[in-house]
């Protein structure tokens, strides 16, 4: 008998829609988080603040969050469409199909 562990992902699982956006969003978020730490450290140690470009790179943290959220929404929409299509394939009792 074969058991299914939902916490484990096999190497054969294909990437779903939105997975790439989530991964890209995580990378962009990480770059923005590192940039935020780098721009805040000089303020704590009393050094001269970094140029404006460093603060602009810090804004990537929010952009990464938005990209990842878009990937999650895309994946959710795909799952809802797939569930709706699977439900449409099943006959519904009381709508012209006899229940047994």
trRosetta pair geometry for C-beta under 8 A, 3 or more apart (Angstrom, degrees):
i j d omega theta_ij theta_ji phi_ij phi_ji
5 8 4.3 43 96 15 114 112
9 13 5.5 -75 -170 19 91 148
10 13 5.4 125 64 -24 75 92
15 19 4.2 -136 -170 69 96 146
15 20 6.6 74 154 -46 142 81
16 19 5.2 109 56 -30 65 113
16 75 5.6 79 113 -128 122 99
16 78 6.4 172 174 91 108 151
17 74 5.3 -113 136 144 98 104
17 75 5.9 174 86 -92 70 57
17 78 4.4 140 49 -56 124 152
18 21 5.3 -55 -156 39 53 114
18 22 6.2 55 148 -25 78 100
18 70 7.6 -155 -136 123 96 59
18 71 4.0 131 -176 -172 80 64
18 72 6.4 150 168 -61 135 13
18 73 7.3 -173 -123 63 140 45
18 74 3.5 169 -81 81 110 103
18 75 3.5 -118 62 -43 143 84
18 76 7.9 19 -4 3 174 58
18 78 6.9 -151 -4 3 115 127
19 22 5.7 -52 -150 33 34 112
19 23 6.5 32 153 -16 66 105
19 71 6.7 133 -68 -177 8 120
19 75 6.8 87 -51 -83 64 125
20 23 5.8 -54 -148 38 33 109
20 24 6.1 29 155 -15 67 108
20 71 7.0 -156 71 -122 47 125
21 24 5.7 -55 -141 42 31 109
21 25 6.0 35 156 -22 65 108
21 67 5.7 -147 -176 168 86 80
21 68 6.8 161 135 -109 79 31
21 70 5.6 -95 167 92 145 92
21 71 2.9 -176 89 -79 104 105
21 74 6.4 86 29 29 147 138
22 25 5.7 -54 -145 37 28 114
22 26 6.5 32 153 -23 62 104
22 68 5.0 65 -134 -142 57 77
22 71 3.8 -150 -47 108 69 147
22 72 6.3 89 -88 -54 111 72
22 75 7.5 -3 -35 -22 126 135
23 26 5.7 -52 -151 31 31 112
23 27 6.7 29 152 -17 64 103
23 71 7.8 169 10 -139 55 170
24 27 5.8 -54 -151 35 34 110
24 28 6.3 30 153 -15 68 107
24 67 5.8 -88 101 150 96 137
24 68 7.9 -167 75 -73 62 68
24 71 7.6 150 44 -56 91 139
25 28 5.8 -55 -142 40 32 108
25 29 6.0 36 155 -22 65 108
25 64 4.8 125 -172 -175 61 64
25 65 6.8 110 -178 -89 112 9
25 66 7.4 -152 -130 72 118 40
25 67 3.5 -173 -92 93 94 94
25 68 2.8 -167 112 -51 148 75
25 69 7.3 170 -149 3 162 53
25 70 7.5 163 -68 40 137 87
25 71 6.0 -139 -3 4 131 127
26 29 5.6 -53 -144 37 28 114
26 30 6.3 31 155 -21 63 105
26 64 6.8 116 -86 179 7 116
26 68 6.0 88 -49 -89 64 128
27 30 5.7 -53 -149 34 30 111
27 31 6.5 30 153 -18 64 103
27 64 7.2 -151 73 -129 42 122
28 31 5.8 -51 -150 35 33 111
28 32 6.4 32 152 -16 64 107
28 60 5.3 -127 177 174 85 102
28 63 5.8 -83 150 100 133 95
28 64 3.4 -176 94 -90 90 96
28 67 5.9 66 42 31 143 146
29 32 5.7 -59 -150 40 30 111
29 33 6.2 32 152 -23 66 106
29 60 7.4 -160 -94 132 24 80
29 61 5.6 62 -148 -145 61 55
29 64 3.0 -161 -54 115 66 141
29 65 5.8 94 -99 -53 117 63
29 68 6.7 -16 -31 -19 132 132
30 33 5.6 -51 -144 34 32 112
30 34 6.5 31 157 -16 65 103
30 64 7.2 -180 6 -155 51 168
31 34 6.0 -55 -150 37 30 108
31 35 6.3 29 152 -17 64 110
31 57 7.3 -91 145 176 98 99
31 60 5.4 -35 93 111 101 147
31 64 7.3 153 42 -59 86 139
32 35 5.5 -56 -145 40 32 113
32 36 6.2 38 154 -25 66 103
32 57 7.0 -166 -112 150 61 63
32 58 5.9 88 -163 -165 77 34
32 59 6.7 -90 -134 90 119 19
32 60 3.4 -156 -74 84 103 79
32 61 3.0 -161 125 -52 129 61
32 62 7.1 -148 177 9 163 50
32 63 6.9 157 -61 41 146 88
32 64 5.6 -152 11 1 128 124
33 36 5.6 -49 -148 31 31 114
33 37 6.7 31 153 -17 63 102
33 61 5.4 105 -59 -106 60 114
34 37 5.8 -53 -151 35 34 109
34 38 6.3 31 152 -18 66 107
35 38 5.6 -54 -144 38 33 111
35 39 6.2 25 158 -15 66 108
35 54 6.5 -173 -169 -172 96 70
35 57 4.1 -134 -148 116 156 104
35 58 4.6 -148 115 -80 106 59
35 60 6.5 77 30 36 143 113
35 61 7.5 -145 56 -39 101 98
36 39 6.1 -61 -145 40 28 104
36 40 6.2 20 159 -16 65 112
36 58 4.4 103 -81 -141 70 104
36 61 5.8 6 -34 -36 130 144
37 40 6.0 -63 -143 39 28 106
37 41 6.4 40 159 -35 65 103
38 41 6.2 -43 -147 17 28 116
38 50 7.3 42 131 -38 90 159
38 54 6.7 -113 105 -165 107 120
39 42 7.2 -53 -168 27 35 102
39 43 7.8 30 144 -13 60 109
39 49 7.7 35 -168 -162 80 83
39 50 5.3 -100 -122 38 77 132
39 54 4.7 157 -90 137 109 112
39 55 5.6 128 -151 -83 157 64
39 57 8.0 161 -42 66 128 95
39 58 5.4 -67 19 -59 146 133
40 43 5.6 -60 -164 34 48 115
40 44 6.6 40 147 -18 77 106
41 44 5.9 -62 -152 36 36 108
41 45 6.3 11 162 -3 72 112
41 47 8.0 11 120 36 76 123
42 45 6.2 -66 -136 48 33 97
42 46 8.0 -93 177 66 58 19
42 47 4.0 -85 -150 73 88 105
42 48 6.6 -41 177 75 132 35
42 49 5.7 152 103 -109 128 39
42 50 6.0 144 20 -31 148 84
43 49 6.4 32 -74 -96 84 91
50 53 8.0 -93 144 63 101 70
50 54 3.8 -10 124 33 134 157
50 55 7.2 160 85 -36 102 78
51 54 5.8 113 65 -1 63 97
52 55 5.6 -58 -158 38 47 110
52 56 6.3 50 146 -24 74 102
53 56 5.4 -50 -149 32 37 116
53 57 6.6 39 152 -20 66 100
54 57 5.8 -50 -153 32 34 111
54 58 6.9 44 145 -27 61 100
55 58 5.3 -42 -156 22 40 121
55 59 7.4 50 147 -27 60 92
56 59 5.8 -42 -167 15 41 115
57 60 5.8 -21 -178 -6 53 116
58 61 6.3 -21 174 -2 58 110
59 62 5.8 -41 -171 33 64 108
59 63 6.5 64 135 -18 76 105
60 63 5.1 -58 -145 44 44 115
60 64 5.9 51 154 -27 74 101
61 64 5.9 -52 -151 32 26 112
61 65 6.8 29 150 -19 59 104
62 65 5.5 -52 -152 32 36 115
62 66 6.5 34 152 -17 67 103
63 66 5.7 -54 -150 36 34 111
63 67 6.3 35 151 -20 66 105
64 67 5.6 -52 -145 36 33 112
64 68 6.3 30 157 -16 66 106
65 68 6.0 -57 -148 39 28 108
65 69 6.3 29 154 -19 64 109
66 69 5.7 -54 -145 37 30 112
66 70 6.4 35 154 -22 64 103
67 70 5.7 -53 -152 33 30 112
67 71 6.7 32 149 -18 62 103
68 71 5.5 -52 -153 34 36 114
68 72 6.5 37 150 -19 66 102
69 72 5.6 -50 -149 35 36 112
69 73 6.4 35 152 -18 66 105
70 73 5.7 -53 -147 38 32 111
70 74 6.3 35 153 -21 65 106
71 74 5.6 -53 -146 35 31 112
71 75 6.4 31 155 -17 64 106
72 75 5.8 -56 -149 38 31 110
72 76 6.3 31 153 -19 65 106
73 76 5.6 -53 -145 36 32 112
73 77 6.3 34 155 -21 65 105
74 77 5.8 -53 -148 35 30 112
74 78 6.5 32 152 -20 63 105
75 78 5.7 -53 -149 34 32 112
75 79 6.5 30 154 -17 65 105
76 79 5.8 -56 -149 37 32 110
76 80 6.3 32 154 -19 66 106
77 80 5.7 -54 -147 36 31 111
77 81 6.4 32 154 -18 65 105
78 81 5.8 -55 -149 37 30 110
78 82 6.3 29 153 -18 65 107
79 82 5.7 -54 -145 38 32 111
79 83 6.2 31 156 -18 66 106
80 83 5.8 -54 -145 38 31 109
80 84 6.2 31 155 -19 64 107
81 84 5.7 -56 -146 38 30 111
81 85 6.2 29 155 -19 65 107
82 85 5.8 -54 -145 37 30 110
82 86 6.3 29 155 -18 64 106
83 86 5.7 -54 -145 38 31 110
83 87 6.2 30 154 -19 64 108
84 87 5.7 -55 -146 38 30 111
84 88 6.3 34 152 -23 64 106
85 88 5.6 -52 -147 33 32 113
85 89 6.8 37 152 -24 62 102
86 89 5.8 -51 -155 27 34 114
86 90 7.2 30 150 -18 62 103
87 90 5.9 -55 -156 31 38 110
91 95 7.8 -165 -176 67 72 97
91 97 4.0 -107 -179 127 125 174
92 95 4.6 28 84 25 105 126
92 97 6.7 119 62 40 43 121
93 97 6.5 -95 -103 87 38 91
93 98 7.8 4 -133 164 79 20
93 99 3.5 28 -127 -70 124 117
94 97 8.0 -12 29 56 28 70
94 99 7.1 7 -35 -30 67 118
